[in-house]
Amino acid sequence: KILDGQTVTYGTTPLRVGATCGLGGAPATLAIRPEDVVITRAAGGGCNEVAGVISQVRDMGAYVEFRVACEGLDILGVAAPRDWIGAGLGERAHVRLPVERCQVLAT
């Protein structure tokens, strides 16, 4: 849901975005490219960070594809092998969604 010109909610977590295109109060979809999702083991305390549990890990050779279940929804991301945190299914993780990479789509 869009809260204001630069804030949406992801479950119960407010997230900052570049702009919401004047769709205040409307249901919306938050979109971000998988390669822009940053995964860490510990909270960084920064903006747009959501905690969750790893629900999928696939080694694709050139990258690792992962899903993190956060507040009832999955966040899909990819990481270069050198950036992968080495976590497995069921482990806790944090994902950060860079503000400048978040796009809001009307639903």
Jmol script that loads the backbone (N, CA, C; Angstrom):
load data "model"
ATOM      1  N   LYS A   1       0.849  -1.180   0.000  1.00  0.00           N
ATOM      2  CA  LYS A   1       0.000   0.000   0.000  1.00  0.00           C
ATOM      3  C   LYS A   1       0.892   1.239   0.000  1.00  0.00           C
ATOM      4  N   ILE A   2       0.502   2.240  -0.744  1.00  0.00           N
ATOM      5  CA  ILE A   2       1.264   3.485  -0.814  1.00  0.00           C
ATOM      6  C   ILE A   2       0.843   4.382   0.336  1.00  0.00           C
ATOM      7  N   LEU A   3       1.821   4.833   1.116  1.00  0.00           N
ATOM      8  CA  LEU A   3       1.539   5.712   2.246  1.00  0.00           C
ATOM      9  C   LEU A   3       1.621   7.177   1.857  1.00  0.00           C
ATOM     10  N   ASP A   4       2.669   7.520   1.114  1.00  0.00           N
ATOM     11  CA  ASP A   4       2.840   8.901   0.663  1.00  0.00           C
ATOM     12  C   ASP A   4       3.709   8.899  -0.589  1.00  0.00           C
ATOM     13  N   GLY A   5       4.200  10.061  -0.987  1.00  0.00           N
ATOM     14  CA  GLY A   5       4.958  10.195  -2.227  1.00  0.00           C
ATOM     15  C   GLY A   5       6.233   9.399  -2.309  1.00  0.00           C
ATOM     16  N   GLN A   6       6.776   8.964  -1.157  1.00  0.00           N
ATOM     17  CA  GLN A   6       8.030   8.214  -1.187  1.00  0.00           C
ATOM     18  C   GLN A   6       8.054   7.047  -0.211  1.00  0.00           C
ATOM     19  N   THR A   7       6.882   6.595   0.251  1.00  0.00           N
ATOM     20  CA  THR A   7       6.839   5.490   1.200  1.00  0.00           C
ATOM     21  C   THR A   7       5.716   4.531   0.848  1.00  0.00           C
ATOM     22  N   VAL A   8       6.047   3.231   0.866  1.00  0.00           N
ATOM     23  CA  VAL A   8       5.061   2.174   0.686  1.00  0.00           C
ATOM     24  C   VAL A   8       5.207   1.204   1.855  1.00  0.00           C
ATOM     25  N   THR A   9       4.234   0.320   2.029  1.00  0.00           N
ATOM     26  CA  THR A   9       4.382  -0.707   3.059  1.00  0.00           C
ATOM     27  C   THR A   9       4.610  -2.054   2.398  1.00  0.00           C
ATOM     28  N   TYR A  10       5.489  -2.833   3.017  1.00  0.00           N
ATOM     29  CA  TYR A  10       5.742  -4.217   2.632  1.00  0.00           C
ATOM     30  C   TYR A  10       5.320  -5.032   3.838  1.00  0.00           C
ATOM     31  N   GLY A  11       4.141  -5.626   3.799  1.00  0.00           N
ATOM     32  CA  GLY A  11       3.582  -6.233   4.998  1.00  0.00           C
ATOM     33  C   GLY A  11       3.332  -5.114   5.990  1.00  0.00           C
ATOM     34  N   THR A  12       4.048  -5.147   7.109  1.00  0.00           N
ATOM     35  CA  THR A  12       3.936  -4.075   8.099  1.00  0.00           C
ATOM     36  C   THR A  12       5.140  -3.134   8.078  1.00  0.00           C
ATOM     37  N   THR A  13       6.104  -3.403   7.206  1.00  0.00           N
ATOM     38  CA  THR A  13       7.342  -2.629   7.168  1.00  0.00           C
ATOM     39  C   THR A  13       7.246  -1.482   6.163  1.00  0.00           C
ATOM     40  N   PRO A  14       7.454  -0.240   6.604  1.00  0.00           N
ATOM     41  CA  PRO A  14       7.491   0.868   5.640  1.00  0.00           C
ATOM     42  C   PRO A  14       8.813   0.844   4.860  1.00  0.00           C
ATOM     43  N   LEU A  15       8.725   1.066   3.569  1.00  0.00           N
ATOM     44  CA  LEU A  15       9.902   1.104   2.708  1.00  0.00           C
ATOM     45  C   LEU A  15       9.919   2.411   1.936  1.00  0.00           C
ATOM     46  N   ARG A  16      11.104   2.977   1.784  1.00  0.00           N
ATOM     47  CA  ARG A  16      11.276   4.193   0.991  1.00  0.00           C
ATOM     48  C   ARG A  16      11.473   3.804  -0.466  1.00  0.00           C
ATOM     49  N   VAL A  17      10.920   4.603  -1.361  1.00  0.00           N
ATOM     50  CA  VAL A  17      11.064   4.397  -2.794  1.00  0.00           C
ATOM     51  C   VAL A  17      11.377   5.731  -3.442  1.00  0.00           C
ATOM     52  N   GLY A  18      11.821   5.683  -4.690  1.00  0.00           N
ATOM     53  CA  GLY A  18      12.135   6.920  -5.392  1.00  0.00           C
ATOM     54  C   GLY A  18      10.928   7.819  -5.542  1.00  0.00           C
ATOM     55  N   ALA A  19       9.797   7.260  -5.969  1.00  0.00           N
ATOM     56  CA  ALA A  19       8.555   8.016  -6.138  1.00  0.00           C
ATOM     57  C   ALA A  19       7.402   7.033  -6.298  1.00  0.00           C
ATOM     58  N   THR A  20       6.218   7.458  -5.899  1.00  0.00           N
ATOM     59  CA  THR A  20       5.031   6.605  -6.035  1.00  0.00           C
ATOM     60  C   THR A  20       4.095   7.100  -7.128  1.00  0.00           C
ATOM     61  N   CYS A  21       4.515   8.050  -7.899  1.00  0.00           N
ATOM     62  CA  CYS A  21       3.753   8.564  -9.038  1.00  0.00           C
ATOM     63  C   CYS A  21       2.379   9.088  -8.638  1.00  0.00           C
ATOM     64  N   GLY A  22       2.264   9.659  -7.450  1.00  0.00           N
ATOM     65  CA  GLY A  22       1.014  10.271  -7.025  1.00  0.00           C
ATOM     66  C   GLY A  22      -0.125   9.303  -6.787  1.00  0.00           C
ATOM     67  N   LEU A  23       0.183   8.058  -6.441  1.00  0.00           N
ATOM     68  CA  LEU A  23      -0.854   7.040  -6.246  1.00  0.00           C
ATOM     69  C   LEU A  23      -1.190   6.864  -4.767  1.00  0.00           C
ATOM     70  N   GLY A  24      -1.103   7.900  -3.964  1.00  0.00           N
ATOM     71  CA  GLY A  24      -1.292   7.821  -2.521  1.00  0.00           C
ATOM     72  C   GLY A  24      -2.508   7.028  -2.087  1.00  0.00           C
ATOM     73  N   GLY A  25      -2.317   6.122  -1.127  1.00  0.00           N
ATOM     74  CA  GLY A  25      -3.380   5.332  -0.555  1.00  0.00           C
ATOM     75  C   GLY A  25      -3.820   4.124  -1.375  1.00  0.00           C
ATOM     76  N   ALA A  26      -3.341   3.996  -2.591  1.00  0.00           N
ATOM     77  CA  ALA A  26      -3.760   2.903  -3.464  1.00  0.00           C
ATOM     78  C   ALA A  26      -2.941   1.641  -3.218  1.00  0.00           C
ATOM     79  N   PRO A  27      -3.536   0.466  -3.484  1.00  0.00           N
ATOM     80  CA  PRO A  27      -2.734  -0.762  -3.460  1.00  0.00           C
ATOM     81  C   PRO A  27      -1.685  -0.670  -4.563  1.00  0.00           C
ATOM     82  N   ALA A  28      -0.535  -1.257  -4.321  1.00  0.00           N
ATOM     83  CA  ALA A  28       0.541  -1.167  -5.302  1.00  0.00           C
ATOM     84  C   ALA A  28       1.430  -2.396  -5.220  1.00  0.00           C
ATOM     85  N   THR A  29       2.253  -2.577  -6.248  1.00  0.00           N
ATOM     86  CA  THR A  29       3.248  -3.630  -6.281  1.00  0.00           C
ATOM     87  C   THR A  29       4.616  -2.977  -6.252  1.00  0.00           C
ATOM     88  N   LEU A  30       5.466  -3.455  -5.357  1.00  0.00           N
ATOM     89  CA  LEU A  30       6.837  -2.971  -5.286  1.00  0.00           C
ATOM     90  C   LEU A  30       7.687  -3.889  -6.145  1.00  0.00           C
ATOM     91  N   ALA A  31       8.392  -3.339  -7.104  1.00  0.00           N
ATOM     92  CA  ALA A  31       9.220  -4.132  -8.010  1.00  0.00           C
ATOM     93  C   ALA A  31      10.678  -3.721  -7.859  1.00  0.00           C
ATOM     94  N   ILE A  32      11.552  -4.724  -7.890  1.00  0.00           N
ATOM     95  CA  ILE A  32      12.985  -4.488  -7.851  1.00  0.00           C
ATOM     96  C   ILE A  32      13.657  -5.622  -8.613  1.00  0.00           C
ATOM     97  N   ARG A  33      14.674  -5.314  -9.366  1.00  0.00           N
ATOM     98  CA  ARG A  33      15.378  -6.345 -10.121  1.00  0.00           C
ATOM     99  C   ARG A  33      16.109  -7.271  -9.144  1.00  0.00           C
ATOM    100  N   PRO A  34      16.124  -8.573  -9.405  1.00  0.00           N
ATOM    101  CA  PRO A  34      16.758  -9.521  -8.485  1.00  0.00           C
ATOM    102  C   PRO A  34      18.224  -9.198  -8.179  1.00  0.00           C
ATOM    103  N   GLU A  35      18.952  -8.679  -9.153  1.00  0.00           N
ATOM    104  CA  GLU A  35      20.372  -8.383  -8.918  1.00  0.00           C
ATOM    105  C   GLU A  35      20.579  -7.159  -8.031  1.00  0.00           C
ATOM    106  N   ASP A  36      19.509  -6.396  -7.766  1.00  0.00           N
ATOM    107  CA  ASP A  36      19.620  -5.226  -6.895  1.00  0.00           C
ATOM    108  C   ASP A  36      19.309  -5.542  -5.433  1.00  0.00           C
ATOM    109  N   VAL A  37      18.798  -6.740  -5.162  1.00  0.00           N
ATOM    110  CA  VAL A  37      18.499  -7.153  -3.786  1.00  0.00           C
ATOM    111  C   VAL A  37      19.806  -7.539  -3.108  1.00  0.00           C
ATOM    112  N   VAL A  38      20.047  -6.993  -1.920  1.00  0.00           N
ATOM    113  CA  VAL A  38      21.274  -7.287  -1.161  1.00  0.00           C
ATOM    114  C   VAL A  38      20.901  -8.177   0.018  1.00  0.00           C
ATOM    115  N   ILE A  39      21.593  -9.303   0.170  1.00  0.00           N
ATOM    116  CA  ILE A  39      21.308 -10.229   1.261  1.00  0.00           C
ATOM    117  C   ILE A  39      22.472 -10.241   2.249  1.00  0.00           C
ATOM    118  N   THR A  40      22.135 -10.265   3.541  1.00  0.00           N
ATOM    119  CA  THR A  40      23.146 -10.335   4.599  1.00  0.00           C
ATOM    120  C   THR A  40      22.645 -11.289   5.690  1.00  0.00           C
ATOM    121  N   ARG A  41      23.564 -11.750   6.519  1.00  0.00           N
ATOM    122  CA  ARG A  41      23.188 -12.615   7.644  1.00  0.00           C
ATOM    123  C   ARG A  41      22.654 -11.790   8.817  1.00  0.00           C
ATOM    124  N   ALA A  42      23.228 -10.631   9.036  1.00  0.00           N
ATOM    125  CA  ALA A  42      22.862  -9.811  10.198  1.00  0.00           C
ATOM    126  C   ALA A  42      22.230  -8.503   9.742  1.00  0.00           C
ATOM    127  N   ALA A  43      21.418  -7.945  10.611  1.00  0.00           N
ATOM    128  CA  ALA A  43      20.799  -6.659  10.324  1.00  0.00           C
ATOM    129  C   ALA A  43      21.861  -5.586  10.205  1.00  0.00           C
ATOM    130  N   GLY A  44      21.693  -4.722   9.239  1.00  0.00           N
ATOM    131  CA  GLY A  44      22.619  -3.622   9.052  1.00  0.00           C
ATOM    132  C   GLY A  44      22.095  -2.320   9.631  1.00  0.00           C
ATOM    133  N   GLY A  45      20.808  -2.323   9.987  1.00  0.00           N
ATOM    134  CA  GLY A  45      20.214  -1.132  10.574  1.00  0.00           C
ATOM    135  C   GLY A  45      19.921  -0.027   9.587  1.00  0.00           C
ATOM    136  N   GLY A  46      20.017  -0.325   8.302  1.00  0.00           N
ATOM    137  CA  GLY A  46      19.795   0.702   7.301  1.00  0.00           C
ATOM    138  C   GLY A  46      18.361   0.781   6.841  1.00  0.00           C
ATOM    139  N   CYS A  47      18.141   1.657   5.916  1.00  0.00           N
ATOM    140  CA  CYS A  47      16.830   1.876   5.308  1.00  0.00           C
ATOM    141  C   CYS A  47      16.454   0.676   4.434  1.00  0.00           C
ATOM    142  N   ASN A  48      15.174   0.356   4.387  1.00  0.00           N
ATOM    143  CA  ASN A  48      14.630  -0.683   3.514  1.00  0.00           C
ATOM    144  C   ASN A  48      15.209  -2.067   3.766  1.00  0.00           C
ATOM    145  N   GLU A  49      15.308  -2.427   5.011  1.00  0.00           N
ATOM    146  CA  GLU A  49      15.807  -3.747   5.367  1.00  0.00           C
ATOM    147  C   GLU A  49      14.669  -4.578   5.947  1.00  0.00           C
ATOM    148  N   VAL A  50      14.550  -5.817   5.467  1.00  0.00           N
ATOM    149  CA  VAL A  50      13.490  -6.712   5.905  1.00  0.00           C
ATOM    150  C   VAL A  50      14.119  -8.035   6.324  1.00  0.00           C
ATOM    151  N   ALA A  51      13.706  -8.574   7.475  1.00  0.00           N
ATOM    152  CA  ALA A  51      14.209  -9.856   7.962  1.00  0.00           C
ATOM    153  C   ALA A  51      13.319 -10.978   7.452  1.00  0.00           C
ATOM    154  N   GLY A  52      13.924 -12.150   7.249  1.00  0.00           N
ATOM    155  CA  GLY A  52      13.143 -13.289   6.797  1.00  0.00           C
ATOM    156  C   GLY A  52      13.913 -14.583   6.923  1.00  0.00           C
ATOM    157  N   VAL A  53      13.384 -15.608   6.277  1.00  0.00           N
ATOM    158  CA  VAL A  53      13.968 -16.948   6.291  1.00  0.00           C
ATOM    159  C   VAL A  53      14.197 -17.373   4.851  1.00  0.00           C
ATOM    160  N   ILE A  54      15.363 -17.937   4.583  1.00  0.00           N
ATOM    161  CA  ILE A  54      15.688 -18.377   3.226  1.00  0.00           C
ATOM    162  C   ILE A  54      14.798 -19.566   2.866  1.00  0.00           C
ATOM    163  N   SER A  55      14.050 -19.418   1.766  1.00  0.00           N
ATOM    164  CA  SER A  55      13.122 -20.460   1.347  1.00  0.00           C
ATOM    165  C   SER A  55      13.596 -21.198   0.089  1.00  0.00           C
ATOM    166  N   GLN A  56      14.614 -20.657  -0.574  1.00  0.00           N
ATOM    167  CA  GLN A  56      15.149 -21.323  -1.763  1.00  0.00           C
ATOM    168  C   GLN A  56      16.567 -20.828  -2.020  1.00  0.00           C
ATOM    169  N   VAL A  57      17.439 -21.746  -2.416  1.00  0.00           N
ATOM    170  CA  VAL A  57      18.795 -21.405  -2.857  1.00  0.00           C
ATOM    171  C   VAL A  57      19.103 -22.295  -4.052  1.00  0.00           C
ATOM    172  N   ARG A  58      19.495 -21.670  -5.162  1.00  0.00           N
ATOM    173  CA  ARG A  58      19.885 -22.437  -6.349  1.00  0.00           C
ATOM    174  C   ARG A  58      21.202 -21.899  -6.881  1.00  0.00           C
ATOM    175  N   ASP A  59      22.199 -22.760  -6.946  1.00  0.00           N
ATOM    176  CA  ASP A  59      23.489 -22.385  -7.514  1.00  0.00           C
ATOM    177  C   ASP A  59      23.380 -22.507  -9.023  1.00  0.00           C
ATOM    178  N   MET A  60      23.447 -21.377  -9.702  1.00  0.00           N
ATOM    179  CA  MET A  60      23.303 -21.351 -11.145  1.00  0.00           C
ATOM    180  C   MET A  60      24.656 -21.208 -11.854  1.00  0.00           C
ATOM    181  N   GLY A  61      25.746 -21.409 -11.113  1.00  0.00           N
ATOM    182  CA  GLY A  61      27.083 -21.302 -11.680  1.00  0.00           C
ATOM    183  C   GLY A  61      27.592 -19.874 -11.649  1.00  0.00           C
ATOM    184  N   ALA A  62      27.095 -19.035 -12.546  1.00  0.00           N
ATOM    185  CA  ALA A  62      27.534 -17.641 -12.616  1.00  0.00           C
ATOM    186  C   ALA A  62      26.908 -16.789 -11.518  1.00  0.00           C
ATOM    187  N   TYR A  63      25.843 -17.282 -10.891  1.00  0.00           N
ATOM    188  CA  TYR A  63      25.189 -16.560  -9.809  1.00  0.00           C
ATOM    189  C   TYR A  63      24.423 -17.538  -8.921  1.00  0.00           C
ATOM    190  N   VAL A  64      24.050 -17.076  -7.740  1.00  0.00           N
ATOM    191  CA  VAL A  64      23.224 -17.846  -6.814  1.00  0.00           C
ATOM    192  C   VAL A  64      21.862 -17.160  -6.771  1.00  0.00           C
ATOM    193  N   GLU A  65      20.826 -17.923  -7.070  1.00  0.00           N
ATOM    194  CA  GLU A  65      19.467 -17.401  -6.993  1.00  0.00           C
ATOM    195  C   GLU A  65      18.907 -17.768  -5.616  1.00  0.00           C
ATOM    196  N   PHE A  66      18.244 -16.822  -4.951  1.00  0.00           N
ATOM    197  CA  PHE A  66      17.701 -17.094  -3.630  1.00  0.00           C
ATOM    198  C   PHE A  66      16.330 -16.453  -3.465  1.00  0.00           C
ATOM    199  N   ARG A  67      15.557 -17.026  -2.569  1.00  0.00           N
ATOM    200  CA  ARG A  67      14.279 -16.451  -2.152  1.00  0.00           C
ATOM    201  C   ARG A  67      14.307 -16.367  -0.636  1.00  0.00           C
ATOM    202  N   VAL A  68      13.820 -15.241  -0.138  1.00  0.00           N
ATOM    203  CA  VAL A  68      13.721 -15.039   1.302  1.00  0.00           C
ATOM    204  C   VAL A  68      12.265 -14.739   1.620  1.00  0.00           C
ATOM    205  N   ALA A  69      11.660 -15.564   2.488  1.00  0.00           N
ATOM    206  CA  ALA A  69      10.275 -15.355   2.912  1.00  0.00           C
ATOM    207  C   ALA A  69      10.270 -14.274   3.989  1.00  0.00           C
ATOM    208  N   CYS A  70       9.623 -13.166   3.685  1.00  0.00           N
ATOM    209  CA  CYS A  70       9.571 -12.016   4.586  1.00  0.00           C
ATOM    210  C   CYS A  70       8.126 -11.565   4.739  1.00  0.00           C
ATOM    211  N   GLU A  71       7.610 -11.623   5.933  1.00  0.00           N
ATOM    212  CA  GLU A  71       6.257 -11.149   6.229  1.00  0.00           C
ATOM    213  C   GLU A  71       5.206 -11.752   5.292  1.00  0.00           C
ATOM    214  N   GLY A  72       5.322 -13.048   5.022  1.00  0.00           N
ATOM    215  CA  GLY A  72       4.328 -13.737   4.218  1.00  0.00           C
ATOM    216  C   GLY A  72       4.514 -13.619   2.714  1.00  0.00           C
ATOM    217  N   LEU A  73       5.534 -12.915   2.275  1.00  0.00           N
ATOM    218  CA  LEU A  73       5.817 -12.760   0.848  1.00  0.00           C
ATOM    219  C   LEU A  73       7.255 -13.182   0.582  1.00  0.00           C
ATOM    220  N   ASP A  74       7.560 -13.575  -0.645  1.00  0.00           N
ATOM    221  CA  ASP A  74       8.927 -13.942  -1.009  1.00  0.00           C
ATOM    222  C   ASP A  74       9.608 -12.811  -1.759  1.00  0.00           C
ATOM    223  N   ILE A  75      10.863 -12.601  -1.439  1.00  0.00           N
ATOM    224  CA  ILE A  75      11.699 -11.659  -2.176  1.00  0.00           C
ATOM    225  C   ILE A  75      12.716 -12.495  -2.932  1.00  0.00           C
ATOM    226  N   LEU A  76      12.762 -12.327  -4.256  1.00  0.00           N
ATOM    227  CA  LEU A  76      13.683 -13.054  -5.120  1.00  0.00           C
ATOM    228  C   LEU A  76      14.910 -12.186  -5.363  1.00  0.00           C
ATOM    229  N   GLY A  77      16.081 -12.795  -5.241  1.00  0.00           N
ATOM    230  CA  GLY A  77      17.317 -12.074  -5.522  1.00  0.00           C
ATOM    231  C   GLY A  77      18.353 -12.986  -6.128  1.00  0.00           C
ATOM    232  N   VAL A  78      19.387 -12.385  -6.660  1.00  0.00           N
ATOM    233  CA  VAL A  78      20.536 -13.138  -7.156  1.00  0.00           C
ATOM    234  C   VAL A  78      21.799 -12.472  -6.635  1.00  0.00           C
ATOM    235  N   ALA A  79      22.823 -13.302  -6.428  1.00  0.00           N
ATOM    236  CA  ALA A  79      24.106 -12.786  -5.947  1.00  0.00           C
ATOM    237  C   ALA A  79      25.231 -13.481  -6.698  1.00  0.00           C
ATOM    238  N   ALA A  80      26.299 -12.754  -6.949  1.00  0.00           N
ATOM    239  CA  ALA A  80      27.496 -13.366  -7.513  1.00  0.00           C
ATOM    240  C   ALA A  80      28.029 -14.359  -6.479  1.00  0.00           C
ATOM    241  N   PRO A  81      28.636 -15.453  -6.910  1.00  0.00           N
ATOM    242  CA  PRO A  81      29.153 -16.435  -5.948  1.00  0.00           C
ATOM    243  C   PRO A  81      30.047 -15.812  -4.874  1.00  0.00           C
ATOM    244  N   ARG A  82      30.845 -14.816  -5.210  1.00  0.00           N
ATOM    245  CA  ARG A  82      31.737 -14.186  -4.226  1.00  0.00           C
ATOM    246  C   ARG A  82      30.958 -13.369  -3.187  1.00  0.00           C
ATOM    247  N   ASP A  83      29.706 -12.981  -3.517  1.00  0.00           N
ATOM    248  CA  ASP A  83      28.883 -12.193  -2.608  1.00  0.00           C
ATOM    249  C   ASP A  83      27.877 -13.033  -1.827  1.00  0.00           C
ATOM    250  N   TRP A  84      27.791 -14.334  -2.136  1.00  0.00           N
ATOM    251  CA  TRP A  84      26.809 -15.182  -1.468  1.00  0.00           C
ATOM    252  C   TRP A  84      27.205 -15.394  -0.018  1.00  0.00           C
ATOM    253  N   ILE A  85      26.231 -15.349   0.882  1.00  0.00           N
ATOM    254  CA  ILE A  85      26.496 -15.438   2.326  1.00  0.00           C
ATOM    255  C   ILE A  85      26.666 -16.869   2.811  1.00  0.00           C
ATOM    256  N   GLY A  86      26.479 -17.845   1.947  1.00  0.00           N
ATOM    257  CA  GLY A  86      26.692 -19.239   2.313  1.00  0.00           C
ATOM    258  C   GLY A  86      25.586 -19.836   3.169  1.00  0.00           C
ATOM    259  N   ALA A  87      24.454 -19.226   3.205  1.00  0.00           N
ATOM    260  CA  ALA A  87      23.350 -19.710   4.033  1.00  0.00           C
ATOM    261  C   ALA A  87      22.533 -20.764   3.287  1.00  0.00           C
ATOM    262  N   GLY A  88      21.809 -21.578   4.067  1.00  0.00           N
ATOM    263  CA  GLY A  88      20.984 -22.628   3.485  1.00  0.00           C
ATOM    264  C   GLY A  88      19.516 -22.433   3.815  1.00  0.00           C
ATOM    265  N   LEU A  89      18.712 -23.346   3.340  1.00  0.00           N
ATOM    266  CA  LEU A  89      17.271 -23.301   3.565  1.00  0.00           C
ATOM    267  C   LEU A  89      16.949 -23.216   5.051  1.00  0.00           C
ATOM    268  N   GLY A  90      15.982 -22.394   5.379  1.00  0.00           N
ATOM    269  CA  GLY A  90      15.526 -22.262   6.758  1.00  0.00           C
ATOM    270  C   GLY A  90      16.348 -21.330   7.629  1.00  0.00           C
ATOM    271  N   GLU A  91      17.468 -20.841   7.119  1.00  0.00           N
ATOM    272  CA  GLU A  91      18.293 -19.924   7.910  1.00  0.00           C
ATOM    273  C   GLU A  91      17.759 -18.502   7.815  1.00  0.00           C
ATOM    274  N   ARG A  92      17.957 -17.745   8.887  1.00  0.00           N
ATOM    275  CA  ARG A  92      17.538 -16.341   8.929  1.00  0.00           C
ATOM    276  C   ARG A  92      18.476 -15.510   8.061  1.00  0.00           C
ATOM    277  N   ALA A  93      17.905 -14.485   7.435  1.00  0.00           N
ATOM    278  CA  ALA A  93      18.684 -13.566   6.607  1.00  0.00           C
ATOM    279  C   ALA A  93      17.972 -12.227   6.581  1.00  0.00           C
ATOM    280  N   HIS A  94      18.677 -11.223   6.127  1.00  0.00           N
ATOM    281  CA  HIS A  94      18.118  -9.882   5.958  1.00  0.00           C
ATOM    282  C   HIS A  94      18.324  -9.484   4.508  1.00  0.00           C
ATOM    283  N   VAL A  95      17.317  -8.853   3.937  1.00  0.00           N
ATOM    284  CA  VAL A  95      17.455  -8.323   2.588  1.00  0.00           C
ATOM    285  C   VAL A  95      17.299  -6.812   2.645  1.00  0.00           C
ATOM    286  N   ARG A  96      18.118  -6.146   1.861  1.00  0.00           N
ATOM    287  CA  ARG A  96      18.039  -4.688   1.751  1.00  0.00           C
ATOM    288  C   ARG A  96      17.635  -4.372   0.325  1.00  0.00           C
ATOM    289  N   LEU A  97      16.671  -3.478   0.199  1.00  0.00           N
ATOM    290  CA  LEU A  97      16.157  -3.062  -1.097  1.00  0.00           C
ATOM    291  C   LEU A  97      16.541  -1.602  -1.314  1.00  0.00           C
ATOM    292  N   PRO A  98      17.602  -1.341  -2.084  1.00  0.00           N
ATOM    293  CA  PRO A  98      18.058   0.033  -2.270  1.00  0.00           C
ATOM    294  C   PRO A  98      16.942   0.955  -2.776  1.00  0.00           C
ATOM    295  N   VAL A  99      16.775   2.076  -2.108  1.00  0.00           N
ATOM    296  CA  VAL A  99      15.703   3.026  -2.417  1.00  0.00           C
ATOM    297  C   VAL A  99      15.667   3.366  -3.900  1.00  0.00           C
ATOM    298  N   GLU A 100      16.805   3.683  -4.471  1.00  0.00           N
ATOM    299  CA  GLU A 100      16.854   4.139  -5.858  1.00  0.00           C
ATOM    300  C   GLU A 100      16.522   3.027  -6.859  1.00  0.00           C
ATOM    301  N   ARG A 101      16.490   1.778  -6.406  1.00  0.00           N
ATOM    302  CA  ARG A 101      16.180   0.645  -7.274  1.00  0.00           C
ATOM    303  C   ARG A 101      14.740   0.159  -7.166  1.00  0.00           C
ATOM    304  N   CYS A 102      13.997   0.658  -6.183  1.00  0.00           N
ATOM    305  CA  CYS A 102      12.607   0.251  -5.956  1.00  0.00           C
ATOM    306  C   CYS A 102      11.667   1.011  -6.876  1.00  0.00           C
ATOM    307  N   GLN A 103      10.828   0.281  -7.596  1.00  0.00           N
ATOM    308  CA  GLN A 103       9.839   0.872  -8.473  1.00  0.00           C
ATOM    309  C   GLN A 103       8.448   0.534  -7.953  1.00  0.00           C
ATOM    310  N   VAL A 104       7.516   1.460  -8.034  1.00  0.00           N
ATOM    311  CA  VAL A 104       6.144   1.230  -7.585  1.00  0.00           C
ATOM    312  C   VAL A 104       5.259   1.124  -8.814  1.00  0.00           C
ATOM    313  N   LEU A 105       4.472   0.040  -8.861  1.00  0.00           N
ATOM    314  CA  LEU A 105       3.557  -0.200  -9.967  1.00  0.00           C
ATOM    315  C   LEU A 105       2.139  -0.244  -9.426  1.00  0.00           C
ATOM    316  N   ALA A 106       1.233   0.470 -10.025  1.00  0.00           N
ATOM    317  CA  ALA A 106      -0.171   0.441  -9.604  1.00  0.00           C
ATOM    318  C   ALA A 106      -0.744  -0.942  -9.885  1.00  0.00           C
ATOM    319  N   THR A 107      -1.587  -1.424  -8.976  1.00  0.00           N
ATOM    320  CA  THR A 107      -2.195  -2.747  -9.199  1.00  0.00           C
ATOM    321  C   THR A 107      -3.676  -2.627  -9.439  1.00  0.00           C
TER     322      THR A 107
END
end "model"
wireframe off; spacefill off
backbone 0.3
color backbone group
